[in-house]
C-alpha cells in the first residue's frame, strides 16, 4: 500500500519521531481556547511550527530524519485522508437536502474553474500552484491542498503557498461572516433565517475549524447547519480527486518509462469513499470513533509538520504576490458569488 513500507523501521524512526513530536505539540496548542476561537486548527499550527523550525534550528535537516519526514509527508498523509472519512456519513447529505448539496457543488465547480482561468490564463502562474489554491479555496482548505498534492506531485513551496492563502483568507472569513449576518438582517433583498445562513457559511468558508468559529459567533443552530453543509462539501473531495487525476493523466499522456502513466489513480480517494460508506452503514462505537479521529488528526498534523520542515521561506517569497492575489479574488467570489448562488437556489 505504501511505496516506502519496505524501508527498515530504523531508517524511518528518527524522522517519524520528529514529525510526531511536532504534531503532538500542534495538537496541544490547537486545543487552547484562543486558538480555537480564531480557527487555528492543529493542521494549521503544525505547518506553521514546521516552517518555523525548518527555517531556523532545523534549517539543515539531519540526514537521519530525511526518510521519516518524507514518509510522513507522503504516505501518512494518504492514510490520514482515508481516515478523514470517519468524520462523514451519507446521512449528512439528507440533513442539508438537495438544495444544500446543489449549492456546495455549484460553489466548488465555479470556484475551481475561476481559479484555473484567472491563475493560469491571466496571472500566468504555474498550473500546479493554481490547482492547489483552487482546491483549497473550493473544498476544505489545507486538507484539500494536502490531498491534492499527491495527484499533482507538487513541490513543497507550491503546497505551502496554497496552504498559506487558505489560512489567511479563511481567518478573515471568521470575522467577516458574523458581520455579514448582522448586515443581512437589515437587507430586505436577503433576509435569511439562521439555518440558511449556516448553509452559506458551510458552502463558502475554507476550513472546517473556520466554519465552526464563524458560525458559532452567530448561534448554535447556525453552527450545526454550517458544519453539516461543510461536511457535504468535504465529501466531494473524493470525486474531485478522481476527476482531477483523470484530467492530469490525459494531459500528461503515457510517456513515462515502462509504459506507465506519469500520474497514478489516487487509490486513497476510493478508500476514503469506502470509509464514509462503512461509517454510514455500521458506525463505530463513539469511543472508538473518537480515538480514530485523534489518530487521524495526528497523521495529518505529522504530514503538515513534515511539509513545513521541507519548505524554505525563500522559495515561498519567490512565489510573489500573485498567488495571494488569486486567493483574494477567489475569497471575494466565495463571499459575493456565494451569497448570490445561495439566494438564487433558496
Secondary structure, DSSP 8 states (H G I E B T S, - for coil): --TTTTS-HHHHHHHHHHHHHHHHHHHHHHTSHHHHHTT--HHHHHHHHHHHHHTTTTSS--HHHHHHHHHIIIIIHHHHHHHGGGG--THHHHHHHHHHHHHHHHHHHHHHHHHHIIIIIIS---HHHHHHHHHIIIIITHHHHHHHHHHHT--HHHHHHHHHHHHHHHHHHHHHHHHHHHHHTT-TT----HHHHHHHHHHH-SSHHHHHHHHHTT-HHHHHHHHHHHHHHHHTHHHHHHHHHHHHHHHH-S-SGGG--SS---HHHHHHHHHHHHHHHS---HHHHHHHHHHHHHHHHHHHHHHHHT--HHHHHHT-SHHHHHHHHHHHIIIIIHHHHHHHT-
